[in-house]
Amino acid sequence: MKLEGIVTVTVTLVLGAAMLVYVGNTTLYLAPPNPVTAQLLPVIRAIQNPLFAQNWHLFAPDPVKSDFVLTVRCRTKDEVSAWQDITAPLLARHQSARTSPMARVLRVQQNAVRVWMGRTGDEDWRRAVCRVQPGNPLCRGEDPIARRMQETGLYVLARVASAACDHLIGRGRASRVQLALLIHTPPPFSRRAQPPEAGSTRYVILPWLPYQQVGG
């Protein structure tokens, strides 16, 4: 067999094997809780995240159950600004012009919040594993992948807040930034006739974070 033929066969086999690994791993990752995935969960998560992360929340069994609003305040050497909502204005601009880039801008906030809160699509797996293995690092908050993703989420949120402070008080004026997250959970489907206000609302205030220069 000529060298070109050997290279072609080798590349085809490698790509085919990689595709089989990806399809098989994604199938196990998205499958309902089962013993195989529970046993291999650390390996499956390491392959799936962050390159092939799945983020399906529109349909059952795991639709989005809550809304959130990010607010930010900025600290300069002289004062601390008032809290400012940085989610609602983007939502309003996106809803008024669906073809605008606001959806992508919003996605930065949304994904950073989900990752920071540990909502990475495998919560059901963590619950299933923790029921039978309460000492698993996943259940004690010691899982290195989960810690790394939470740190990534916080890093992105700090940059989101820094960019917002540049817009609110002037570029480079802030020394530290702080975010507060409002999480509203409307009534469940069984009480769908009730108004949204009948749900629950909670606040999570993040610590002060160093300002980061964003953009050129």
Helices and strands as residue ranges (DSSP letters): H 3-30, H 35-48, E 67-75, E 84-85, H 88-96, H 102-116, H 123-132, H 137-140, H 144-169, E 176-185, G 189-191, G 196-198, E 200-205, E 209-210
